[in-house]
Amino acid sequence: MELVLLTLHGTTIFKNIFELQPAQFAIFNKSGFYVKKYWSLKSEPHTENFAQTCNHVEFLLEDSIKRQLVSDVPLCTFLSGGLDSSIITKYASDYCYENHLPQLDTYSIDYVDNDKNFVKSDFQPNSDNFYINLMVNKLQTNHHPVVIDTPELAEALYDAMIARDMPGMADVDSSLLLFCKYVKPTATVALTGECADEIFGGYPWFFREDALTSGTFPWSIAINERQTLLNKDIARKVDLKNYIDFRYNESLNNVEILDIDSKETAEKRKISYLTLNWFMQTLLDRSDRMAMYNGFELRVPFCDYRLAQYVWNIPWEMKALNGREKGLLRYVSRKFLPSEIVDRKKSPYPKTHNPTYLAKVKSMLSNIMSKQNAPINSLLNKEYIMNILETDGKAFTRPWFGQLMTRSTTYGLPLPS
């Protein structure tokens, strides 16, 4: 086997320490250290018509889900009532019935008083409970809601950072860590709907002109706000925009555009490549670390390499059928899911809307920053952060991490003093 020494390695937060990138392996022997990439997406002409494409997608979905249902330990699905988790739960429930297995266990996450405090937004247009109940009643699963209180959610920020080995995505991390913790006593493996948005084009930035023409990673356009967070002495030495521009252009140079690609398909290949290789990797790392911290395993059938490869080459006009996010996936699932689920607008990972969480993390961060020797004061712009605290996070007008983080969650991760 011929091995090629690669000059590009995955970066880490430590100088001169690198990690293997996805679909790479390494061999170290007396001849040296070698890294080889064993798989990558290939741009190829899509030759199947619409009906054939639908059948092919449906086959790959079912096969991927059923393959990942094989387990010798208790298994469940995470059910949010969204399109992706509902598809997986439907196939998993059918599998249990067909193989005379016990009733499928499903789990959902919610927060104390979220029903009272929910605020509708462009990114989170509705809460999950109605849709969860719809699927549970349809499939007759053995459902278990996990309800987390806000003090616990804030306190788990520390464990979540330890699980990450670095600062992460605030309560988006700590809530998943707690979710896995509470499911673990009754199940060891869960199937989730993650990666469907990356594979099938489900995020708002696939459709928003300001994101498509931003000239940077579309989920991370608040560069000036990030730069301002840094201590002014550090900010003079660290130019975030130059670094981000370098990684952005480096990534786009790896996208293979076909001569037969329409203008729209070519543009969407680029943003899809960025999403798959950056955003999806971040979410997969988060899922794996939060789960494994609890000795729990999360499986992601939508990330099956065969499905990813096939959908990669489906023309955008077909993938975004009827101009909808995940339009093709919606069409395929219409024959086995309720229309309310199929037509539901994408809603992100459930978050707390309880104002007591905001109050708690404000107190935690204020206490840390009040200490003169706290490392955060030598790293970050204390004046700017205090302004964020005083305005309850309204200093951030744009989502901080894609559609997931804004306001209280922008500073929801206290640093150890």
C-alpha positions in Angstrom: 0.0 0.0 0.0 1.4 3.3 -1.1 1.2 6.1 1.6 1.6 9.8 0.9 2.9 12.2 3.4 0.4 15.1 3.7 1.5 18.6 4.4 -1.9 19.7 5.6 -3.1 18.4 9.0 -6.0 19.2 11.1 -5.2 22.1 13.4 -5.7 22.2 17.1 -5.7 24.9 19.8 -2.1 23.9 20.7 0.9 25.1 18.7 2.6 22.4 16.6 0.1 19.8 17.6 -2.2 18.5 14.9 -5.0 16.0 14.5 -6.1 13.7 11.8 -8.8 15.1 9.6 -12.0 13.2 8.8 -11.4 10.1 6.6 -7.7 10.0 7.3 -5.5 7.4 9.0 -1.9 7.5 10.1 0.9 5.0 10.2 4.0 5.4 12.3 6.9 3.0 11.7 10.7 3.1 11.3 10.3 4.8 7.9 8.5 7.7 9.4 5.0 9.1 10.0 2.5 8.9 7.2 -1.0 10.1 6.8 -3.4 8.9 4.1 -6.9 10.1 3.1 -9.0 7.0 2.4 -12.3 8.7 1.3 -13.6 12.0 0.0 -16.7 13.3 -1.7 -16.5 13.1 -5.5 -18.3 15.4 -7.8 -19.9 13.3 -10.6 -22.8 13.8 -13.0 -26.2 12.9 -11.5 -27.8 10.6 -14.1 -31.1 9.5 -12.4 -34.4 11.1 -13.0 -36.6 12.5 -10.1 -38.5 9.3 -9.4 -35.3 7.2 -9.4 -33.6 9.8 -7.2 -36.4 9.6 -4.6 -36.3 5.8 -4.6 -32.5 5.9 -4.2 -32.6 8.3 -1.3 -35.3 6.4 0.4 -33.4 3.1 0.0 -30.2 4.6 1.4 -32.0 6.2 4.3 -33.7 3.0 5.4 -30.6 0.9 4.9 -28.4 3.3 6.9 -30.9 3.6 9.8 -31.5 -0.2 10.0 -27.8 -0.9 9.9 -27.2 1.5 12.9 -30.1 -0.1 14.9 -28.0 -3.2 15.4 -26.9 -3.2 19.0 -26.3 -5.6 21.9 -27.1 -2.9 24.4 -30.4 -0.9 25.1 -31.1 1.5 22.2 -33.4 4.5 21.7 -33.9 7.5 19.4 -33.9 11.2 20.3 -37.2 12.7 19.1 -37.6 16.4 18.7 -40.7 16.3 16.4 -38.6 17.7 13.6 -38.4 16.1 10.2 -35.0 14.4 10.7 -35.6 12.8 14.1 -39.1 11.8 13.0 -37.8 10.0 9.9 -35.3 8.0 12.0 -37.9 7.2 14.7 -40.4 6.0 12.1 -37.9 3.6 10.5 -36.6 2.5 14.0 -40.1 1.9 15.2 -40.9 -0.2 12.1 -37.7 -2.2 12.6 -38.6 -3.0 16.2 -42.1 -4.1 15.1 -40.9 -6.2 12.2 -38.3 -8.0 14.3 -40.6 -8.6 17.3 -38.4 -6.4 19.5 -39.7 -4.4 22.5 -41.4 -1.1 21.9 -39.0 1.6 20.8 -37.9 4.0 23.5 -37.8 7.7 22.5 -36.5 10.7 24.4 -36.9 14.4 24.1 -35.4 17.3 26.0 -37.2 20.3 27.5 -36.6 22.9 30.2 -38.5 24.0 33.3 -41.1 26.7 32.4 -40.1 26.7 28.7 -43.8 26.6 27.8 -44.3 29.9 29.7 -41.2 31.6 28.4 -41.0 30.5 24.8 -40.5 33.4 22.4 -41.1 32.9 18.7 -38.2 33.9 16.3 -37.1 33.5 12.7 -34.8 30.7 13.8 -37.1 29.0 16.3 -40.7 29.5 15.0 -42.4 27.0 17.3 -41.8 24.7 20.2 -41.4 21.0 19.9 -44.0 19.4 22.2 -47.0 19.4 19.8 -44.9 17.6 17.1 -43.3 15.2 19.6 -46.7 14.1 20.8 -47.9 13.7 17.2 -45.2 11.3 16.4 -45.4 9.4 19.7 -49.2 8.9 19.2 -48.7 7.8 15.6 -45.9 5.3 16.3 -46.9 4.3 19.8 -43.3 4.6 21.1 -42.4 4.4 24.8 -41.6 8.1 25.2 -39.6 9.8 28.0 -39.4 13.6 28.3 -36.2 14.8 30.0 -36.8 18.2 31.7 -33.8 20.2 32.8 -33.8 23.0 35.3 -31.8 26.2 34.6 -29.5 26.2 37.6 -28.3 22.7 36.7 -27.9 23.7 33.1 -25.7 26.6 34.0 -23.6 24.6 36.5 -23.0 21.9 33.8 -21.2 24.5 31.7 -18.0 23.6 33.5 -18.4 19.8 32.9 -19.2 20.6 29.3 -16.0 22.5 28.8 -14.0 19.7 30.4 -15.7 17.3 28.0 -14.8 19.5 25.1 -11.3 20.1 26.3 -11.8 23.8 25.3 -14.5 26.4 25.3 -17.5 25.4 23.2 -21.1 26.2 22.5 -22.3 27.1 26.0 -25.7 25.7 26.9 -26.0 24.0 23.6 -23.2 21.8 25.0 -24.2 21.5 28.6 -27.8 20.7 27.8 -26.8 17.7 25.5 -24.4 16.6 28.2 -27.2 16.5 30.8 -29.6 14.9 28.2 -27.2 12.0 27.7 -26.6 11.8 31.4 -30.3 11.3 32.2 -30.9 8.8 29.3 -27.9 6.7 30.1 -29.4 4.7 33.0 -32.0 3.2 30.7 -30.3 3.2 27.3 -26.7 3.1 26.0 -27.1 4.0 22.4 -29.3 6.7 20.7 -29.9 7.4 17.0 -30.2 11.2 16.3 -31.2 13.2 13.2 -28.0 15.3 13.1 -26.3 15.9 9.7 -29.5 15.9 7.7 -29.4 19.7 7.4 -25.8 19.6 6.2 -26.4 16.7 3.7 -29.8 17.9 2.3 -29.4 21.7 2.6 -31.5 22.5 5.6 -29.9 25.7 7.0 -31.2 29.2 6.4 -27.9 30.2 4.9 -28.5 28.0 1.9 -31.2 30.4 0.9 -30.3 33.8 2.3 -28.6 36.2 -0.2 -26.7 38.0 2.6 -25.2 34.7 3.7 -24.4 33.5 0.2 -22.7 36.7 -0.7 -20.9 37.3 2.6 -17.6 36.2 1.4 -17.0 34.2 4.5 -18.4 31.2 6.4 -22.1 32.0 6.4 -22.8 30.9 10.0 -20.0 33.1 11.4 -20.4 36.5 9.9 -20.1 38.5 13.1 -16.3 38.8 12.8 -16.0 42.3 14.2 -17.9 41.4 17.3 -15.5 38.5 17.9 -12.5 40.6 17.3 -13.8 43.2 19.8 -14.1 40.4 22.5 -10.3 40.1 22.6 -8.1 42.1 25.0 -6.9 45.1 22.9 -3.2 44.1 23.2 -4.0 40.6 22.0 -6.4 41.9 19.3 -3.5 43.9 17.8 -1.5 40.7 17.3 -4.4 38.4 16.3 -6.2 39.3 13.1 -9.3 37.0 13.1 -10.5 38.2 9.7 -7.2 37.4 7.9 -7.2 33.9 9.4 -10.8 33.3 8.6 -10.3 34.5 5.1 -7.4 32.2 4.6 -9.4 29.1 5.8 -12.4 30.1 3.8 -10.4 30.4 0.5 -8.4 27.3 1.3 -11.6 25.3 1.7 -13.2 26.7 -1.5 -10.2 25.7 -3.5 -11.0 22.1 -2.7 -14.5 22.2 -4.1 -14.8 20.3 -7.4 -17.3 22.0 -9.8 -18.4 20.1 -12.9 -18.8 21.8 -16.3 -22.4 20.6 -16.4 -23.3 22.1 -13.0 -25.9 24.9 -13.2 -24.8 28.2 -11.7 -27.0 27.5 -8.7 -25.7 24.0 -8.2 -22.1 25.2 -8.5 -22.8 27.9 -5.8 -24.5 25.5 -3.6 -21.7 22.9 -3.9 -19.4 25.6 -2.4 -21.6 26.4 0.6 -22.4 22.7 1.1 -18.7 21.9 1.2 -18.1 24.6 3.8 -21.0 23.3 5.8 -20.0 19.7 5.6 -16.3 20.2 6.4 -16.6 22.9 9.1 -20.1 23.3 10.7 -21.0 19.6 10.6 -17.6 18.6 12.0 -18.1 21.0 15.0 -21.5 19.5 15.7 -20.3 15.9 15.4 -17.4 16.7 17.8 -19.9 18.2 20.2 -22.2 15.3 20.1 -19.5 12.7 20.5 -17.8 14.5 23.4 -21.0 15.3 25.4 -22.2 11.7 24.9 -18.9 9.9 25.6 -18.4 12.0 28.8 -21.4 10.0 30.1 -20.3 6.6 28.6 -23.1 7.1 26.0 -23.1 6.5 22.3 -24.8 8.7 19.7 -25.2 7.4 16.1 -26.0 9.6 13.1 -27.5 7.6 10.2 -27.8 10.7 8.0 -24.0 10.9 8.0 -23.7 7.5 6.2 -21.0 8.0 3.6 -23.1 6.4 0.9 -25.9 8.8 1.5 -23.6 11.8 1.7 -21.9 10.9 -1.6 -25.2 10.3 -3.4 -26.9 13.5 -2.2 -23.8 15.6 -2.9 -24.3 15.2 -6.6 -28.1 15.7 -6.8 -28.7 19.0 -8.6 -29.7 21.8 -6.3 -32.9 22.4 -8.1 -34.0 18.9 -7.2 -32.5 18.9 -3.7 -34.3 22.1 -2.8 -37.5 21.0 -4.3 -40.2 23.7 -4.3 -37.6 26.1 -3.0 -37.8 24.6 0.5 -34.9 23.6 2.7 -34.5 19.8 2.5 -37.3 19.9 -0.2 -36.3 16.5 -1.6 -36.2 14.9 1.8 -39.6 16.3 2.6 -41.0 14.9 -0.6 -39.6 11.4 0.1 -40.9 11.4 3.7 -44.4 12.6 2.8 -45.7 9.1 2.2 -44.9 7.9 5.8 -44.9 11.0 8.0 -47.8 13.3 9.0 -48.0 16.5 6.9 -47.6 18.6 10.0 -44.1 17.1 10.4 -43.2 17.3 6.8 -44.2 20.9 6.4 -42.9 22.1 9.7 -40.3 24.9 9.4 -36.9 23.9 10.6 -36.4 24.5 14.3 -32.9 24.2 15.9 -31.8 22.2 18.9 -34.2 23.0 21.8 -32.9 25.7 24.1 -34.1 27.2 27.4 -36.1 30.5 27.2 -36.2 30.7 31.0 -34.9 34.1 32.2 -33.4 32.5 35.3 -30.7 31.0 33.1 -29.7 34.4 31.9 -29.6 35.7 35.5 -27.5 32.7 36.6 -24.8 32.9 33.9 -24.6 36.7 34.4 -23.9 36.1 38.1 -21.3 33.4 37.3 -19.5 35.5 34.8 -19.6 38.7 36.9 -18.1 36.8 39.9 -15.3 35.5 37.8 -14.5 38.9 36.2 -14.5 40.7 39.6 -11.4 38.8 40.5 -8.3 40.8 39.4 -6.2 37.7 38.7 -8.9 35.9 36.7 -7.3 34.7 33.4 -10.3 36.0 31.5 -9.4 39.6 32.3 -6.0 39.3 30.5 -7.5 37.5 27.5 -10.7 39.4 26.8 -12.0 42.9 26.6 -13.5 43.4 30.0 -15.2 46.7 29.2 -17.0 45.1 26.2 -18.0 42.1 28.1 -19.4 44.2 31.0 -21.5 46.0 28.3 -22.9 42.6 27.2 -23.8 41.8 30.8 -25.5 45.1 31.4 -27.6 44.9 28.2 -28.5 41.2 28.8 -26.7 40.2 25.7 -28.5 42.7 23.4 -25.1 43.9 22.2 -25.2 41.0 19.9 -27.8 41.5 17.2 -26.8 38.6 15.1 -26.8 34.9 16.0 -23.4 34.0 17.5 -23.1 30.5 16.1 -25.2 29.8 13.1 -28.8 29.9 14.3 -28.0 28.5 17.7 -26.4 31.1 19.9 -27.3 34.7 20.7 -27.8 37.0 23.7 -27.5 35.0 26.9 -25.6 32.1 25.3 -23.0 34.4 23.8 -21.5 34.5 27.3 -23.0 31.4 28.7 -19.7 29.7 29.2 -17.9 30.9 32.3 -14.1 30.4 32.3 -12.5 28.9 35.4 -10.9 31.5 37.7 
